[in-house]
Amino acid sequence: MKNDGVFFMPHPPILINEIGNGREKEARDTLAGMRYLAKDIQTNKPDTIIFISPHGNSFSNGTCILYGHELYGDFSSFGNNEIKFVKNINKELTMDIFNRLEEADVTTVLMDQKTAEQYGVRVQLDHGVMVPMYFIDEAFKQYSIVHITPGFTDLEENYKIGKLIQEAISNSEEKVIVVCSGDLSHALSDEGPYTFHPEGPIFDEAVKKSIENGDPLKLLSLSNHIIEEAGQCGLRSFLMGFGVMDGYEYEAKVLSYEGPFGVGYLTGVLKKSQQTKTSLMHIIKEQKQSQYFQRIEKEDDYITLARKTIEEYVRTGKRLNIDYFREHFSESFIKRIINKQSGVFVSIHKGGQLRGCIGTISATADHLLDEIIYNGISACSKDPRFDVVAEDELMDLEIKVDILYEREAINTKEELDVNKYGVIVEKGSRRGLLLPNLEGVDDVAQQVSIAMNKAEIDDEAGMKLFRFEVERHEI
């Protein structure tokens, strides 16, 4: 059926008069934008509204979709017990979206009451849904809902999810709209929830321009540094909304933007036409292929060895045989790693974020070849912090190999240097390691603290310190 639009709406409860008690007037433009969008929705009279909110049950590695007969919510946690909502779930559309995500190998939780009890969470409306709903219901109430919460997964996946939502909407016999709930930077001033950070206004301007120009690539290209320092919550919701429009021409409009409480609030809308265009997913795929080949051309033999090991294991579940190495690597390189033993760490990053890291402090294999192979396989498949690397991720991976030199005991932290030395902490049977020169680790105290947390060591009394250097292979 027809998708009648994607609506971008913020969700500060202070916008609601019964909660803001007059302060909502400080966000006058946002209020006007919310009511404009609500009237637009009233005109469309959708059968179902898909709400995408960052404040539902959020997971680090996947999307959450609520399921059941109906959802209830109120603003009691914001000091108001009078405003309440009860909405029926469109179970058929919810299941269609869930099944499409599952078929596309997108990690997804279908959160019904039984599953929620297992996770220790609730199946209910959150304020990310209820604030937009409050304004929509002033104009139009007769609709069912689908409730989706993005996970902290990579940006492209969230765009892809939007594309899958589009397919489910097209398969539905109902009139459906999508509301993407999200605030922008929370670091626009020292009076906001966070202290001011210069990346806050930069992030907000990027989102605003992206919507004005109908350019989701601008959002997909944002650096992790900007995203993290901006302290935002709406990016992944907005990217899902853009994904809903993938492959179609559409009119894009920003109705309002302001930051009265140190937080960026944007209202806007995308209206789809029937004219098609090249899918951004196709463009992204071509770009990824180009970037992949540029990356591997720069990689040295150590990184290539780790990459080929990972790619073979992910695709086949097997390790490369020795004949492959003799055919694809120089005799001098093979001789060098066959005749050496050392601890090795293989680190995998994707989109600037860690995707897996496993290593050995000292040699556990007969030679460096097997050490790299073993840790490469473990990094992509056995790191308990992450899902197993999937085949469609392989072109996105950035791989680093650290070969560890012998560790040496030290007496004080003053003998450490976060850029030159890694650190090992030991206390009894507990041991933790942190590699040197890692992004975000700025001083020795932080370095030692992270290593202690890894080892689950609570205090330094009786703790031994070691330092080591590495031979790092990265591009």
DONUDREN-269717 format. One record per residue (C-alpha): x, y negated, z negated; residue number from 1. Coordinates in pm, whole numbers, plus 50000, padded with zeros to 5 digits. Layout:
+-------+-------+-------+-----+
:    xx :    yy :    zz : seq :
+-------+-------+-------+-----+
:     X :     Y :     Z : NUM :
...
+-------+-------+-------+-----+
END
This chain:
+-------+-------+-------+-----+
:    xx :    yy :    zz : seq :
+-------+-------+-------+-----+
: 50000 : 50000 : 50000 :   1 :
: 50098 : 49636 : 50020 :   2 :
: 50356 : 49491 : 49783 :   3 :
: 50233 : 49142 : 49708 :   4 :
: 50553 : 49004 : 49567 :   5 :
: 50837 : 49015 : 49321 :   6 :
: 50807 : 48765 : 49037 :   7 :
: 51102 : 48649 : 48826 :   8 :
: 50990 : 48550 : 48477 :   9 :
: 51183 : 48480 : 48154 :  10 :
: 51073 : 48616 : 47818 :  11 :
: 51148 : 48384 : 47522 :  12 :
: 50863 : 48424 : 47269 :  13 :
: 50907 : 48055 : 47182 :  14 :
: 50722 : 47977 : 47508 :  15 :
: 50402 : 48101 : 47346 :  16 :
: 50223 : 47822 : 47160 :  17 :
: 50125 : 48041 : 46866 :  18 :
: 50494 : 48123 : 46813 :  19 :
: 50669 : 47811 : 46937 :  20 :
: 50437 : 47580 : 46739 :  21 :
: 50514 : 47291 : 46969 :  22 :
: 50876 : 47368 : 47054 :  23 :
: 50759 : 47539 : 47372 :  24 :
: 50709 : 47189 : 47514 :  25 :
: 51087 : 47158 : 47531 :  26 :
: 51067 : 47414 : 47814 :  27 :
: 50807 : 47222 : 48010 :  28 :
: 50932 : 47324 : 48355 :  29 :
: 50944 : 47691 : 48256 :  30 :
: 50586 : 47678 : 48124 :  31 :
: 50472 : 47524 : 48452 :  32 :
: 50654 : 47794 : 48647 :  33 :
: 50505 : 48074 : 48438 :  34 :
: 50152 : 47942 : 48486 :  35 :
: 50208 : 47892 : 48859 :  36 :
: 50317 : 48254 : 48894 :  37 :
: 50024 : 48372 : 48682 :  38 :
: 49782 : 48190 : 48914 :  39 :
: 49956 : 48346 : 49214 :  40 :
: 49910 : 48689 : 49058 :  41 :
: 49545 : 48610 : 48987 :  42 :
: 49497 : 48527 : 49355 :  43 :
: 49651 : 48860 : 49457 :  44 :
: 49449 : 49061 : 49201 :  45 :
: 49691 : 49356 : 49185 :  46 :
: 49574 : 49696 : 49072 :  47 :
: 49910 : 49761 : 48906 :  48 :
: 50198 : 49548 : 48783 :  49 :
: 50541 : 49709 : 48756 :  50 :
: 50722 : 49540 : 48467 :  51 :
: 51101 : 49566 : 48464 :  52 :
: 51227 : 49459 : 48123 :  53 :
: 51577 : 49477 : 47971 :  54 :
: 51435 : 49500 : 47618 :  55 :
: 51269 : 49840 : 47627 :  56 :
: 51454 : 50159 : 47539 :  57 :
: 51787 : 50089 : 47706 :  58 :
: 52056 : 50349 : 47772 :  59 :
: 52416 : 50308 : 47876 :  60 :
: 52396 : 50561 : 48158 :  61 :
: 52044 : 50560 : 48291 :  62 :
: 51702 : 50408 : 48345 :  63 :
: 51407 : 50453 : 48108 :  64 :
: 51047 : 50480 : 48231 :  65 :
: 50766 : 50490 : 47974 :  66 :
: 50493 : 50750 : 48017 :  67 :
: 50160 : 50821 : 47852 :  68 :
: 49799 : 50706 : 47868 :  69 :
: 49842 : 50350 : 47742 :  70 :
: 50094 : 50114 : 47586 :  71 :
: 50040 : 49886 : 47288 :  72 :
: 50243 : 49587 : 47173 :  73 :
: 50229 : 49279 : 46953 :  74 :
: 50447 : 48992 : 46837 :  75 :
: 50462 : 49086 : 46468 :  76 :
: 50842 : 49092 : 46482 :  77 :
: 50824 : 48725 : 46589 :  78 :
: 50593 : 48622 : 46306 :  79 :
: 50257 : 48655 : 46484 :  80 :
: 50017 : 48942 : 46414 :  81 :
: 49727 : 48806 : 46618 :  82 :
: 49849 : 48839 : 46978 :  83 :
: 49816 : 49201 : 47087 :  84 :
: 49818 : 49388 : 47416 :  85 :
: 49691 : 49728 : 47527 :  86 :
: 49748 : 49833 : 47887 :  87 :
: 49685 : 50159 : 48070 :  88 :
: 49982 : 50320 : 48242 :  89 :
: 49948 : 50399 : 48611 :  90 :
: 50058 : 50758 : 48560 :  91 :
: 50056 : 50855 : 48928 :  92 :
: 50280 : 50568 : 49037 :  93 :
: 50502 : 50614 : 48731 :  94 :
: 50559 : 50980 : 48818 :  95 :
: 50622 : 50901 : 49183 :  96 :
: 50893 : 50651 : 49088 :  97 :
: 51045 : 50893 : 48838 :  98 :
: 51051 : 51178 : 49090 :  99 :
: 51214 : 50959 : 49355 : 100 :
: 51485 : 50853 : 49111 : 101 :
: 51545 : 51215 : 49014 : 102 :
: 51569 : 51324 : 49378 : 103 :
: 51821 : 51045 : 49440 : 104 :
: 52034 : 51167 : 49145 : 105 :
: 51968 : 50849 : 48946 : 106 :
: 51993 : 50932 : 48577 : 107 :
: 51646 : 50863 : 48436 : 108 :
: 51455 : 50933 : 48115 : 109 :
: 51076 : 50974 : 48135 : 110 :
: 50995 : 50855 : 47784 : 111 :
: 50671 : 51002 : 47653 : 112 :
: 50583 : 51025 : 47284 : 113 :
: 50750 : 51362 : 47233 : 114 :
: 51073 : 51253 : 47401 : 115 :
: 51068 : 50926 : 47205 : 116 :
: 51057 : 51120 : 46878 : 117 :
: 51364 : 51315 : 46987 : 118 :
: 51552 : 50991 : 47065 : 119 :
: 51423 : 50809 : 46758 : 120 :
: 51262 : 50530 : 46962 : 121 :
: 50910 : 50407 : 47033 : 122 :
: 50683 : 50410 : 47335 : 123 :
: 50548 : 50056 : 47323 : 124 :
: 50546 : 49721 : 47496 : 125 :
: 50849 : 49501 : 47426 : 126 :
: 50872 : 49123 : 47431 : 127 :
: 51041 : 49136 : 47771 : 128 :
: 50706 : 49256 : 47904 : 129 :
: 50470 : 49081 : 47664 : 130 :
: 50588 : 48722 : 47720 : 131 :
: 50522 : 48736 : 48098 : 132 :
: 50207 : 48939 : 48025 : 133 :
: 50077 : 48666 : 47793 : 134 :
: 50079 : 48411 : 48075 : 135 :
: 49951 : 48656 : 48336 : 136 :
: 49662 : 48760 : 48112 : 137 :
: 49555 : 48398 : 48072 : 138 :
: 49465 : 48416 : 48440 : 139 :
: 49408 : 48785 : 48517 : 140 :
: 49383 : 49092 : 48292 : 141 :
: 49245 : 49381 : 48494 : 142 :
: 49553 : 49578 : 48589 : 143 :
: 49742 : 49890 : 48487 : 144 :
: 50117 : 49891 : 48441 : 145 :
: 50443 : 50074 : 48502 : 146 :
: 50716 : 50004 : 48244 : 147 :
: 51081 : 50034 : 48348 : 148 :
: 51395 : 49943 : 48153 : 149 :
: 51728 : 49928 : 48340 : 150 :
: 52029 : 50100 : 48191 : 151 :
: 52375 : 49950 : 48166 : 152 :
: 52469 : 50114 : 48493 : 153 :
: 52651 : 49955 : 48785 : 154 :
: 52479 : 49677 : 48972 : 155 :
: 52445 : 49859 : 49301 : 156 :
: 52254 : 50142 : 49134 : 157 :
: 51995 : 49897 : 49004 : 158 :
: 51948 : 49755 : 49353 : 159 :
: 51910 : 50112 : 49481 : 160 :
: 51646 : 50180 : 49216 : 161 :
: 51451 : 49881 : 49346 : 162 :
: 51462 : 50032 : 49694 : 163 :
: 51320 : 50358 : 49556 : 164 :
: 51046 : 50163 : 49375 : 165 :
: 50962 : 50004 : 49711 : 166 :
: 50918 : 50350 : 49864 : 167 :
: 50685 : 50455 : 49582 : 168 :
: 50478 : 50137 : 49623 : 169 :
: 50448 : 50203 : 49996 : 170 :
: 50324 : 50552 : 49915 : 171 :
: 50059 : 50422 : 49676 : 172 :
: 49703 : 50339 : 49774 : 173 :
: 49695 : 50049 : 49530 : 174 :
: 49792 : 49685 : 49549 : 175 :
: 50111 : 49647 : 49344 : 176 :
: 50333 : 49359 : 49234 : 177 :
: 50664 : 49365 : 49047 : 178 :
: 50753 : 49141 : 48753 : 179 :
: 51126 : 49121 : 48682 : 180 :
: 51167 : 48995 : 48328 : 181 :
: 51496 : 48840 : 48226 : 182 :
: 51668 : 48543 : 48069 : 183 :
: 51989 : 48410 : 48216 : 184 :
: 52296 : 48300 : 48020 : 185 :
: 52264 : 48273 : 47642 : 186 :
: 52588 : 48073 : 47628 : 187 :
: 52488 : 47740 : 47779 : 188 :
: 52553 : 47542 : 47462 : 189 :
: 52675 : 47581 : 47106 : 190 :
: 52315 : 47536 : 46991 : 191 :
: 52211 : 47860 : 47163 : 192 :
: 52230 : 48221 : 47040 : 193 :
: 52599 : 48230 : 47140 : 194 :
: 52861 : 47959 : 47146 : 195 :
: 52911 : 47780 : 47475 : 196 :
: 53113 : 47960 : 47740 : 197 :
: 53201 : 47803 : 48077 : 198 :
: 53099 : 48122 : 48257 : 199 :
: 52740 : 48069 : 48139 : 200 :
: 52653 : 47784 : 48379 : 201 :
: 52852 : 47957 : 48655 : 202 :
: 52643 : 48273 : 48615 : 203 :
: 52314 : 48083 : 48610 : 204 :
: 52403 : 47886 : 48921 : 205 :
: 52493 : 48210 : 49100 : 206 :
: 52155 : 48364 : 49014 : 207 :
: 51969 : 48049 : 49115 : 208 :
: 52148 : 48026 : 49451 : 209 :
: 52104 : 48398 : 49511 : 210 :
: 51727 : 48368 : 49479 : 211 :
: 51704 : 48041 : 49671 : 212 :
: 51900 : 48189 : 49960 : 213 :
: 51761 : 48542 : 49939 : 214 :
: 52115 : 48667 : 49892 : 215 :
: 52144 : 48962 : 49650 : 216 :
: 52502 : 49024 : 49766 : 217 :
: 52599 : 48718 : 49565 : 218 :
: 52476 : 48895 : 49251 : 219 :
: 52628 : 49229 : 49345 : 220 :
: 52964 : 49054 : 49385 : 221 :
: 52969 : 48893 : 49040 : 222 :
: 53273 : 48985 : 48834 : 223 :
: 53231 : 49177 : 48510 : 224 :
: 53407 : 48891 : 48333 : 225 :
: 53142 : 48639 : 48437 : 226 :
: 52856 : 48877 : 48355 : 227 :
: 52988 : 48964 : 48010 : 228 :
: 53088 : 48613 : 47904 : 229 :
: 52757 : 48468 : 48025 : 230 :
: 52569 : 48675 : 47767 : 231 :
: 52275 : 48737 : 47999 : 232 :
: 52000 : 48999 : 47999 : 233 :
: 51818 : 48957 : 48331 : 234 :
: 52069 : 49053 : 48600 : 235 :
: 51975 : 49418 : 48641 : 236 :
: 51602 : 49346 : 48635 : 237 :
: 51651 : 49085 : 48906 : 238 :
: 51859 : 49320 : 49119 : 239 :
: 51585 : 49582 : 49102 : 240 :
: 51347 : 49313 : 49225 : 241 :
: 51571 : 49233 : 49519 : 242 :
: 51592 : 49606 : 49593 : 243 :
: 51213 : 49619 : 49620 : 244 :
: 51249 : 49384 : 49918 : 245 :
: 51532 : 49576 : 50085 : 246 :
: 51496 : 49611 : 50461 : 247 :
: 51236 : 49334 : 50494 : 248 :
: 51241 : 48964 : 50561 : 249 :
: 51099 : 48767 : 50271 : 250 :
: 51038 : 48414 : 50152 : 251 :
: 51236 : 48329 : 49838 : 252 :
: 51163 : 48042 : 49604 : 253 :
: 51293 : 47918 : 49269 : 254 :
: 51011 : 47735 : 49092 : 255 :
: 51203 : 47617 : 48788 : 256 :
: 51532 : 47644 : 48606 : 257 :
: 51631 : 47492 : 48273 : 258 :
: 51823 : 47575 : 47955 : 259 :
: 51659 : 47386 : 47669 : 260 :
: 51763 : 47617 : 47386 : 261 :
: 52107 : 47707 : 47513 : 262 :
: 51952 : 47988 : 47721 : 263 :
: 51885 : 47979 : 48095 : 264 :
: 51522 : 48029 : 48200 : 265 :
: 51433 : 48076 : 48566 : 266 :
: 51099 : 48132 : 48734 : 267 :
: 51085 : 48237 : 49096 : 268 :
: 50922 : 48461 : 49352 : 269 :
: 51000 : 48673 : 49657 : 270 :
: 50718 : 48721 : 49910 : 271 :
: 50767 : 48997 : 50165 : 272 :
: 50681 : 48963 : 50532 : 273 :
: 50615 : 49255 : 50765 : 274 :
: 50926 : 49178 : 50968 : 275 :
: 51206 : 49424 : 50901 : 276 :
: 51581 : 49369 : 50891 : 277 :
: 51892 : 49578 : 50834 : 278 :
: 51893 : 49739 : 50493 : 279 :
: 52147 : 49591 : 50254 : 280 :
: 52219 : 49946 : 50143 : 281 :
: 52357 : 50013 : 50492 : 282 :
: 52572 : 49700 : 50477 : 283 :
: 52698 : 49794 : 50131 : 284 :
: 52788 : 50142 : 50252 : 285 :
: 52996 : 50001 : 50538 : 286 :
: 53170 : 49758 : 50302 : 287 :
: 53247 : 50037 : 50056 : 288 :
: 53398 : 50251 : 50330 : 289 :
: 53618 : 49962 : 50443 : 290 :
: 53728 : 49885 : 50085 : 291 :
: 53797 : 50254 : 50020 : 292 :
: 54032 : 50289 : 50316 : 293 :
: 54208 : 49964 : 50229 : 294 :
: 54253 : 50088 : 49873 : 295 :
: 54395 : 50430 : 49956 : 296 :
: 54645 : 50277 : 50199 : 297 :
: 54801 : 50094 : 49904 : 298 :
: 54810 : 50390 : 49665 : 299 :
: 55138 : 50566 : 49594 : 300 :
: 55182 : 50944 : 49578 : 301 :
: 55093 : 50970 : 49209 : 302 :
: 54759 : 50796 : 49255 : 303 :
: 54692 : 50987 : 49577 : 304 :
: 54756 : 51314 : 49395 : 305 :
: 54507 : 51221 : 49122 : 306 :
: 54250 : 51096 : 49375 : 307 :
: 54267 : 51404 : 49598 : 308 :
: 54238 : 51623 : 49288 : 309 :
: 53929 : 51436 : 49171 : 310 :
: 53764 : 51431 : 49514 : 311 :
: 53817 : 51804 : 49568 : 312 :
: 53688 : 51893 : 49223 : 313 :
: 53378 : 51672 : 49249 : 314 :
: 53293 : 51809 : 49594 : 315 :
: 53368 : 52178 : 49540 : 316 :
: 53428 : 52239 : 49170 : 317 :
: 53773 : 52371 : 49256 : 318 :
: 54129 : 52244 : 49225 : 319 :
: 54351 : 52189 : 49525 : 320 :
: 54588 : 52473 : 49603 : 321 :
: 54963 : 52440 : 49631 : 322 :
: 54954 : 52473 : 50011 : 323 :
: 54763 : 52144 : 50032 : 324 :
: 55035 : 51962 : 49842 : 325 :
: 55311 : 52105 : 50059 : 326 :
: 55123 : 51990 : 50371 : 327 :
: 55029 : 51639 : 50253 : 328 :
: 55311 : 51525 : 50025 : 329 :
: 55679 : 51483 : 50092 : 330 :
: 55920 : 51749 : 49976 : 331 :
: 56106 : 51494 : 49766 : 332 :
: 55788 : 51395 : 49577 : 333 :
: 55687 : 51755 : 49511 : 334 :
: 56038 : 51836 : 49392 : 335 :
: 56033 : 51534 : 49162 : 336 :
: 55707 : 51624 : 48988 : 337 :
: 55776 : 51999 : 48979 : 338 :
: 56100 : 51937 : 48793 : 339 :
: 55957 : 51701 : 48533 : 340 :
: 55740 : 51740 : 48224 : 341 :
: 55556 : 51459 : 48051 : 342 :
: 55230 : 51353 : 47895 : 343 :
: 54995 : 51189 : 48147 : 344 :
: 54680 : 50979 : 48133 : 345 :
: 54449 : 50954 : 48433 : 346 :
: 54211 : 50657 : 48415 : 347 :
: 53912 : 50607 : 48643 : 348 :
: 53740 : 50272 : 48687 : 349 :
: 53433 : 50184 : 48889 : 350 :
: 53334 : 49825 : 48955 : 351 :
: 53588 : 49710 : 48701 : 352 :
: 53437 : 49928 : 48427 : 353 :
: 53595 : 50237 : 48275 : 354 :
: 53440 : 50553 : 48425 : 355 :
: 53661 : 50816 : 48263 : 356 :
: 54000 : 50852 : 48096 : 357 :
: 54165 : 51169 : 47971 : 358 :
: 54529 : 51231 : 47894 : 359 :
: 54793 : 51418 : 47702 : 360 :
: 55036 : 51257 : 47459 : 361 :
: 55308 : 51506 : 47548 : 362 :
: 55348 : 51771 : 47815 : 363 :
: 55104 : 52063 : 47802 : 364 :
: 55179 : 52206 : 48148 : 365 :
: 55491 : 52351 : 48307 : 366 :
: 55537 : 52045 : 48527 : 367 :
: 55401 : 51701 : 48606 : 368 :
: 55202 : 51826 : 48906 : 369 :
: 54977 : 52040 : 48689 : 370 :
: 54963 : 51773 : 48418 : 371 :
: 54820 : 51520 : 48665 : 372 :
: 54583 : 51776 : 48817 : 373 :
: 54455 : 51891 : 48478 : 374 :
: 54396 : 51539 : 48347 : 375 :
: 54248 : 51417 : 48676 : 376 :
: 53986 : 51694 : 48664 : 377 :
: 53920 : 51623 : 48296 : 378 :
: 53885 : 51248 : 48351 : 379 :
: 53613 : 51293 : 48613 : 380 :
: 53426 : 51577 : 48443 : 381 :
: 53505 : 51613 : 48072 : 382 :
: 53517 : 51265 : 47921 : 383 :
: 53232 : 51288 : 47665 : 384 :
: 53158 : 50917 : 47698 : 385 :
: 53043 : 50946 : 48059 : 386 :
: 52840 : 51158 : 48295 : 387 :
: 53033 : 51375 : 48537 : 388 :
: 53145 : 51174 : 48840 : 389 :
: 52906 : 51229 : 49132 : 390 :
: 53008 : 51269 : 49495 : 391 :
: 52842 : 50943 : 49601 : 392 :
: 53067 : 50755 : 49356 : 393 :
: 53397 : 50874 : 49501 : 394 :
: 53453 : 50579 : 49735 : 395 :
: 53401 : 50336 : 49447 : 396 :
: 53667 : 50477 : 49217 : 397 :
: 53984 : 50296 : 49121 : 398 :
: 54242 : 50536 : 48979 : 399 :
: 54541 : 50476 : 48758 : 400 :
: 54808 : 50723 : 48645 : 401 :
: 55020 : 50660 : 48335 : 402 :
: 55323 : 50882 : 48275 : 403 :
: 55420 : 50862 : 47911 : 404 :
: 55777 : 50832 : 47786 : 405 :
: 55880 : 50987 : 47456 : 406 :
: 55722 : 50824 : 47156 : 407 :
: 55931 : 50670 : 46879 : 408 :
: 55840 : 50617 : 46515 : 409 :
: 55822 : 50258 : 46393 : 410 :
: 55787 : 50107 : 46048 : 411 :
: 55575 : 49798 : 46109 : 412 :
: 55333 : 49648 : 46358 : 413 :
: 55590 : 49379 : 46429 : 414 :
: 55773 : 49636 : 46643 : 415 :
: 55476 : 49658 : 46879 : 416 :
: 55401 : 49458 : 47192 : 417 :
: 55057 : 49512 : 47347 : 418 :
: 55187 : 49454 : 47699 : 419 :
: 55497 : 49672 : 47676 : 420 :
: 55413 : 49947 : 47428 : 421 :
: 55125 : 50183 : 47372 : 422 :
: 55052 : 50283 : 47013 : 423 :
: 54986 : 50613 : 46838 : 424 :
: 54845 : 50622 : 46485 : 425 :
: 54852 : 50935 : 46269 : 426 :
: 54713 : 51017 : 45928 : 427 :
: 54699 : 51379 : 45825 : 428 :
: 54545 : 51572 : 46112 : 429 :
: 54391 : 51262 : 46268 : 430 :
: 54556 : 51090 : 46560 : 431 :
: 54461 : 50811 : 46796 : 432 :
: 54632 : 50661 : 47101 : 433 :
: 54591 : 50344 : 47301 : 434 :
: 54777 : 50273 : 47623 : 435 :
: 54968 : 49945 : 47671 : 436 :
: 54866 : 49645 : 47877 : 437 :
: 54490 : 49702 : 47878 : 438 :
: 54239 : 49434 : 47976 : 439 :
: 54063 : 49296 : 47671 : 440 :
: 54330 : 49407 : 47424 : 441 :
: 54500 : 49080 : 47342 : 442 :
: 54703 : 49137 : 47026 : 443 :
: 54870 : 49404 : 46816 : 444 :
: 54610 : 49395 : 46539 : 445 :
: 54336 : 49468 : 46792 : 446 :
: 54543 : 49741 : 46956 : 447 :
: 54606 : 49922 : 46626 : 448 :
: 54244 : 49878 : 46517 : 449 :
: 54114 : 50043 : 46835 : 450 :
: 54358 : 50333 : 46797 : 451 :
: 54247 : 50376 : 46433 : 452 :
: 53882 : 50383 : 46539 : 453 :
: 53961 : 50650 : 46795 : 454 :
: 54127 : 50857 : 46522 : 455 :
: 53850 : 50779 : 46271 : 456 :
: 54110 : 50644 : 46029 : 457 :
: 53952 : 50399 : 45783 : 458 :
: 54258 : 50240 : 45624 : 459 :
: 54628 : 50208 : 45694 : 460 :
: 54752 : 50355 : 45365 : 461 :
: 54974 : 50652 : 45449 : 462 :
: 54926 : 50602 : 45822 : 463 :
: 55219 : 50661 : 46058 : 464 :
: 55287 : 50436 : 46356 : 465 :
: 55451 : 50529 : 46686 : 466 :
: 55513 : 50334 : 47003 : 467 :
: 55575 : 50448 : 47358 : 468 :
: 55626 : 50307 : 47705 : 469 :
: 55463 : 50424 : 48025 : 470 :
: 55542 : 50447 : 48393 : 471 :
: 55221 : 50304 : 48534 : 472 :
: 55095 : 50375 : 48884 : 473 :
: 54813 : 50147 : 48996 : 474 :
: 54728 : 49901 : 49271 : 475 :
+-------+-------+-------+-----+
END
